[in-house]
Amino acid sequence: MPELRTEADPRRWKALIFIALAQLMVVLDATIVNIALPSAQADLGISDGNRQWVITAYALAFGGLLLFGGRISDLWGRKRAFVTGLIGFAAASALGGAAVNSAMLMGARALQGVFGALLAPAALSLLAVLFTEAKERAKAFGVFGAIAGAGGGVGLILGGLFTEYLNWRWTFFVNIPFAVVAAAGAISVIREPAEGRNPSKLDIPGVILATLGLVSLVYGFTRAESDGWSAGITVGLFIGAAVLLGAFVLVERSVKAPLLPLRVLTDRNRAGVYISLGLGAIAMFGLFLFLTYYLQVVRGYSPVKTGLAFLPMIATMITGSTQIGTRLMTRVPARWLMGPGFLLAAVGMVLLTQIDLDTSYATVVLPGLMLMGLGMGTAFMPAMSLATHGVQPRDAGVASAMVNTAQQVGGAIGTALLNTIAASATTDYFKSHMAGATNQKILTFQSMVHGYSTAVWWAVGILSLSALVAVVFVNANPGGGPAAASTDGETAADAIPVMAH
């Protein structure tokens, strides 16, 4: 089928700067508050039972509303959705920084999630419609993939710096200049192709079912972490999520203008990308959490030192994305970048299972983080590009939203699943070694390290599965060439996308 060709926008590279800046703001916000949380908790008198809501409120609103946000950007136009999302995100951040009690802080976090869900898919789909030429697209997605992957680590560094030298409130206020610069730049340089708009009506039943289903799923994993997997509320939330998401699929098959056209999911390449990215996020977000605790609690690192410890990983992630991914994407099929990339990250994680009470940062943690960053950067970049490759312009927003949904839901699952595994391994180790222990404090630390190490082994398995999914399912080449599959063009309006052989 012929691909839709549009005249390249001469200001597209300037547009990339502002799109990347907005993406960085959204991604780093997922982790920047983690390091600042103990200070905010003490300052506002938040109870231990309620502190997780500062993180969960953002994850629930963001993860639950992403598909809705993606469809809104298809209907309204990406530029309008992008700028609205930026302005709303800045306002919510100002509210969070000025919070006088826990309710105001949690409300601000939920609002950040709402506007983030509008902004993130609009950013990725703007790239998809602005960069249509293969080599340029590879470069643009290389930058975007590096930022999407490294943003979490940047958040940990900034969170440490602000908490130690300024005040936890700056972890919110920092978003305001980001948002203002990105919005002003977007208004002046972004010109969206007219045919990218989807004029159909909004699928309200789909919006309600998808939002409630995703919220129920994400919240189920959060409750599993605090109440256990067999608790009535946890099981109830998972059953509810399955029923709601099942009903959502049935609705999408029958309505005229679906929220998530099933043609976006029935393409094996996109399905492979969404699954492998989701699995990668499970492993990576869980690891961020354990390493932060290991370095701060067991090794006694300050928040700033902890943040800086992640810096080499960010450097190798950017290298993997912009140097390896971008240079090879037009020459090598995506599966041979994604599969080996995830496996290399898994090798880095195997090194990190060797941590102990006095492990050297330079000989174990540093090489483990660097390998992980290099692998993730190499894998993320073609995945980001392939997620929107060959999709009809009118579906670009919702296809982009699915990338973010896979990462957000994966991140929520990873934090809860791996935390629960670590906690139970820690308890078992402590109980079995208590009788012969001479120093209770050392045993506590040894138990924690054993728990982290056990959970990281699980993360290794999950990343290996991610590599397998990428190699088996992904058979298109986003850089163009004979392996590329295209589903563009109005003739394919309601058809299942053609797959490459």
PAZA-226632 format. One line per field, with one value per residue (C-alpha): residue number from 0; residue in one letter; y, z, x. Coordinates in steps of 0.02 Angstrom, whole numbers. Each point is the difference from the previous one (the first is absolute). Layout:
i = (NUM	...)
aa = (A	...)
c2 = (Y	...)
c3 = (Z	...)
c1 = (X	...)
END
This chain:
i = (0	1	2	3	4	5	6	7	8	9	10	11	12	13	14	15	16	17	18	19	20	21	22	23	24	25	26	27	28	29	30	31	32	33	34	35	36	37	38	39	40	41	42	43	44	45	46	47	48	49	50	51	52	53	54	55	56	57	58	59	60	61	62	63	64	65	66	67	68	69	70	71	72	73	74	75	76	77	78	79	80	81	82	83	84	85	86	87	88	89	90	91	92	93	94	95	96	97	98	99	100	101	102	103	104	105	106	107	108	109	110	111	112	113	114	115	116	117	118	119	120	121	122	123	124	125	126	127	128	129	130	131	132	133	134	135	136	137	138	139	140	141	142	143	144	145	146	147	148	149	150	151	152	153	154	155	156	157	158	159	160	161	162	163	164	165	166	167	168	169	170	171	172	173	174	175	176	177	178	179	180	181	182	183	184	185	186	187	188	189	190	191	192	193	194	195	196	197	198	199	200	201	202	203	204	205	206	207	208	209	210	211	212	213	214	215	216	217	218	219	220	221	222	223	224	225	226	227	228	229	230	231	232	233	234	235	236	237	238	239	240	241	242	243	244	245	246	247	248	249	250	251	252	253	254	255	256	257	258	259	260	261	262	263	264	265	266	267	268	269	270	271	272	273	274	275	276	277	278	279	280	281	282	283	284	285	286	287	288	289	290	291	292	293	294	295	296	297	298	299	300	301	302	303	304	305	306	307	308	309	310	311	312	313	314	315	316	317	318	319	320	321	322	323	324	325	326	327	328	329	330	331	332	333	334	335	336	337	338	339	340	341	342	343	344	345	346	347	348	349	350	351	352	353	354	355	356	357	358	359	360	361	362	363	364	365	366	367	368	369	370	371	372	373	374	375	376	377	378	379	380	381	382	383	384	385	386	387	388	389	390	391	392	393	394	395	396	397	398	399	400	401	402	403	404	405	406	407	408	409	410	411	412	413	414	415	416	417	418	419	420	421	422	423	424	425	426	427	428	429	430	431	432	433	434	435	436	437	438	439	440	441	442	443	444	445	446	447	448	449	450	451	452	453	454	455	456	457	458	459	460	461	462	463	464	465	466	467	468	469	470	471	472	473	474	475	476	477	478	479	480	481	482	483	484	485	486	487	488	489	490	491	492	493	494	495	496	497	498	499	500)
aa = (M	P	E	L	R	T	E	A	D	P	R	R	W	K	A	L	I	F	I	A	L	A	Q	L	M	V	V	L	D	A	T	I	V	N	I	A	L	P	S	A	Q	A	D	L	G	I	S	D	G	N	R	Q	W	V	I	T	A	Y	A	L	A	F	G	G	L	L	L	F	G	G	R	I	S	D	L	W	G	R	K	R	A	F	V	T	G	L	I	G	F	A	A	A	S	A	L	G	G	A	A	V	N	S	A	M	L	M	G	A	R	A	L	Q	G	V	F	G	A	L	L	A	P	A	A	L	S	L	L	A	V	L	F	T	E	A	K	E	R	A	K	A	F	G	V	F	G	A	I	A	G	A	G	G	G	V	G	L	I	L	G	G	L	F	T	E	Y	L	N	W	R	W	T	F	F	V	N	I	P	F	A	V	V	A	A	A	G	A	I	S	V	I	R	E	P	A	E	G	R	N	P	S	K	L	D	I	P	G	V	I	L	A	T	L	G	L	V	S	L	V	Y	G	F	T	R	A	E	S	D	G	W	S	A	G	I	T	V	G	L	F	I	G	A	A	V	L	L	G	A	F	V	L	V	E	R	S	V	K	A	P	L	L	P	L	R	V	L	T	D	R	N	R	A	G	V	Y	I	S	L	G	L	G	A	I	A	M	F	G	L	F	L	F	L	T	Y	Y	L	Q	V	V	R	G	Y	S	P	V	K	T	G	L	A	F	L	P	M	I	A	T	M	I	T	G	S	T	Q	I	G	T	R	L	M	T	R	V	P	A	R	W	L	M	G	P	G	F	L	L	A	A	V	G	M	V	L	L	T	Q	I	D	L	D	T	S	Y	A	T	V	V	L	P	G	L	M	L	M	G	L	G	M	G	T	A	F	M	P	A	M	S	L	A	T	H	G	V	Q	P	R	D	A	G	V	A	S	A	M	V	N	T	A	Q	Q	V	G	G	A	I	G	T	A	L	L	N	T	I	A	A	S	A	T	T	D	Y	F	K	S	H	M	A	G	A	T	N	Q	K	I	L	T	F	Q	S	M	V	H	G	Y	S	T	A	V	W	W	A	V	G	I	L	S	L	S	A	L	V	A	V	V	F	V	N	A	N	P	G	G	G	P	A	A	A	S	T	D	G	E	T	A	A	D	A	I	P	V	M	A	H)
c2 = (0	173	99	172	127	178	143	-3	144	110	37	-182	-7	152	-82	-156	104	54	-170	-83	129	-38	-188	21	95	-135	-146	74	43	-186	-15	176	-1	-171	71	154	-102	-24	189	41	-132	77	178	-30	-135	-136	-169	-154	-79	149	45	-122	104	138	-124	-99	152	47	-178	-32	160	-13	-186	2	149	-28	-79	139	129	-83	3	182	47	-90	95	173	-1	-43	176	61	-154	20	183	-26	-146	106	147	-116	-96	163	57	-169	8	175	-67	-147	112	114	-144	34	-172	-179	16	150	-92	-159	100	92	-167	-68	159	-19	-176	63	130	-118	-124	135	59	-163	-79	169	18	-171	13	174	-81	-136	127	126	-124	-112	-29	-160	68	159	-101	-110	152	81	-159	-28	163	-34	-180	56	127	-119	-129	116	116	-112	7	189	12	-93	119	160	-68	-28	173	95	-98	20	179	89	-73	-144	129	33	-174	74	179	-61	-53	178	68	-164	16	187	-16	-155	80	164	-95	-115	146	87	-144	-152	-10	-159	-82	28	-180	-62	49	-129	85	-142	12	-54	-177	38	-182	-47	145	-52	-186	26	128	-101	-162	73	90	-163	-95	126	20	-190	-12	141	-87	-165	88	62	-134	-156	-93	-104	144	20	177	-49	-149	105	138	-125	-84	172	49	-160	24	185	-23	-150	106	138	-118	-53	183	46	-138	66	192	105	113	-101	76	-132	-68	-185	17	91	-156	-139	44	-126	127	128	-137	-65	176	35	-166	12	183	-42	-144	111	132	-132	-47	176	94	-139	11	190	-22	-137	86	164	-88	-105	151	112	-121	-138	100	167	106	175	41	95	-138	-127	104	21	-189	-19	126	-126	-101	155	33	-177	3	158	-81	-159	99	136	-89	-185	6	148	-56	-179	25	29	-150	-132	-72	68	-172	-14	164	-29	-183	18	169	-76	-147	117	92	-170	-37	167	-52	-169	101	97	-161	-14	149	-25	106	63	-20	119	126	7	-188	-61	137	114	-131	-74	170	41	-163	23	177	-49	-146	97	148	-114	-91	151	100	-116	-48	181	23	-164	34	136	-67	-31	55	111	184	8	-141	67	74	-159	-110	117	-9	-189	19	109	-115	-151	93	75	-160	-96	121	-17	-190	-7	105	-103	-173	11	91	-140	-132	96	23	-185	-55	124	-68	-182	34	94	-139	-140	87	78	-142	14	190	97	172	39	157	-91	-142	127	74	-172	-49	158	-30	-182	63	126	-130	-126	131	52	-184	8	161	-93	-133	133	91	-165	-29	177	-42	-161	92	130	-131	-110	133	149	-28	175	125	178	67	-50	-130	-165	-54	153	-19	145	23	179	64	18	-165	-90	98	-145	-145	-100	65	-94	-92	-20	-176)
c3 = (0	-37	148	32	-48	62	-30	142	122	-9	188	53	84	106	42	59	133	81	-18	81	141	39	-4	121	120	-1	18	137	98	24	109	58	141	66	76	66	79	175	18	-66	117	153	-53	-32	133	-124	82	-55	-60	-113	-67	-147	-65	-49	-127	-35	-35	-145	-67	8	-89	-129	-37	5	-116	-131	-131	25	-17	-159	-80	53	-91	-156	9	54	-91	80	17	96	114	27	50	110	86	33	74	109	58	51	98	89	42	75	106	60	44	101	88	183	41	-65	-91	-101	-44	-56	-98	-90	-41	-73	-105	-63	-54	-91	-102	-24	-80	-125	-30	-19	-146	-88	9	-74	-136	-50	-35	-101	-114	-11	-44	-146	-87	63	50	77	94	69	66	74	87	60	96	62	50	97	96	34	66	97	73	151	46	-28	120	135	-19	3	142	102	-39	39	159	70	-49	-24	54	-53	-74	-140	-69	-53	-41	-122	-121	-25	-102	-100	-43	-39	-119	-86	-21	-68	-120	-56	-36	-106	-99	-9	-153	-1	-167	-30	-51	170	81	36	-14	75	164	167	56	176	54	-57	100	159	-15	-47	138	137	-62	-2	168	76	-69	60	170	17	-11	126	123	-28	60	161	38	-87	-158	79	91	-46	-67	-108	-79	-23	-90	-118	-40	-27	-117	-102	-16	-45	-127	-75	-19	-76	-138	-39	-10	-113	-122	-20	5	-157	68	134	132	-41	-177	13	-163	106	110	-128	-89	67	-2	107	116	20	36	131	90	-2	57	141	59	-13	109	131	18	-9	119	130	-12	22	163	71	-48	77	164	-7	-27	128	138	-9	-67	83	-159	7	-118	-116	-1	-37	-146	-69	13	-138	-115	-96	-42	-76	-102	-72	-30	-105	-91	-35	-66	-103	-58	-15	-26	-118	-106	-21	-10	-187	-30	128	31	161	83	-9	95	126	42	30	85	131	22	29	132	80	8	89	124	30	61	117	82	74	118	182	156	-58	-189	-96	-105	-130	-31	14	3	-131	-138	36	-22	-155	-88	49	-69	-164	-26	43	-109	-150	25	40	-153	-139	113	15	-188	-44	117	-119	-161	-140	106	-82	45	81	120	43	166	66	-64	93	156	-1	14	154	69	-17	91	138	37	-11	122	125	-15	16	157	86	-64	31	166	62	-55	86	161	17	-40	131	134	-39	7	165	82	-58	58	161	116	-39	-20	111	-68	-32	-104	-118	-20	-44	-137	-63	-10	-99	-122	-22	-37	-129	-83	-12	-80	-124	-57	-40	-97	-100	-48	-48	-112	-83	-38	-71	-118	-54	-38	-104	-104	-27	-32	-77	-185	-75	-26	52	-100	-163	-126	-48	175	38	17	-39	52	-57	-124	5	-89	159	105	86	-55	106	-40	-126	82	-72	-47)
c1 = (0	67	66	-71	133	-1	122	128	-20	156	-13	-16	173	-40	-166	95	91	-164	-83	152	0	-183	33	146	-112	-135	121	108	-156	-31	158	50	-128	60	160	-91	-141	76	26	-176	-73	84	-44	-186	-26	-51	-26	99	-161	-41	173	-12	-146	121	73	-159	-113	114	16	-188	-51	140	-17	-190	-26	137	-112	-127	140	63	-172	-28	161	-64	-165	59	165	167	67	-152	1	189	-9	-155	88	156	-96	-106	153	87	-154	-14	187	-20	-143	107	148	-114	-91	-43	-71	1	-168	63	162	-91	-128	141	85	-163	-19	179	-49	-155	96	148	-122	-49	178	100	-96	-13	191	37	-132	63	168	-86	-87	144	139	-49	169	86	172	-69	-131	139	95	-156	-55	178	-6	-176	40	155	-102	-143	122	116	-133	-29	185	6	-149	99	149	-105	-106	159	72	-160	-38	176	40	-166	-168	-113	-121	125	-31	-169	51	136	-137	-63	149	6	-185	4	150	-72	-174	70	113	-141	-117	132	78	-116	-110	-103	-48	-186	-38	60	-166	-135	-171	-104	-97	71	-42	-68	-38	177	76	-93	40	184	31	-86	82	176	-23	-64	151	130	-85	-11	189	22	-117	92	157	-80	-134	68	-51	-139	-87	-183	20	152	-90	-158	96	83	-167	-78	143	-21	-189	14	140	-90	-158	109	62	-180	-56	148	-48	-177	8	25	139	91	114	132	-27	45	99	132	20	-24	162	126	142	-90	-66	179	65	-135	30	190	-1	-122	110	156	-85	-46	184	71	-116	17	190	2	-95	115	161	-59	-38	159	113	-88	-49	134	148	-46	9	-76	-146	120	131	-139	-61	177	28	-130	85	109	-156	-80	158	4	-188	18	149	-100	-147	83	159	-44	-189	-4	148	-60	-189	-2	116	-49	-175	-73	-7	191	17	-140	38	188	-31	-115	121	147	-103	-37	188	23	-134	86	151	-115	-61	176	-21	48	24	170	-11	112	-98	140	16	-181	-133	81	28	-173	-84	102	-44	-182	-4	85	-120	-157	49	32	-166	-111	44	-65	-146	-58	12	-84	-147	-61	75	-125	-148	-131	27	-173	50	175	-57	-78	144	120	-109	18	191	-20	-136	115	140	-110	-97	165	81	-144	1	190	6	-137	48	188	-25	-112	126	142	-101	-43	180	64	-119	42	188	-16	-103	115	160	-65	55	187	7	121	-42	-183	36	119	-126	-136	111	51	-184	-40	142	-55	-177	62	111	-144	-114	136	15	-186	32	136	-129	-128	126	48	-184	-9	144	-87	-164	94	92	-156	-134	89	35	-13	138	-44	145	-83	55	-77	-44	-105	-186	-116	-179	-19	-127	-186	-28	52	-124	-82	106	119	176	104	145	174	54)
END
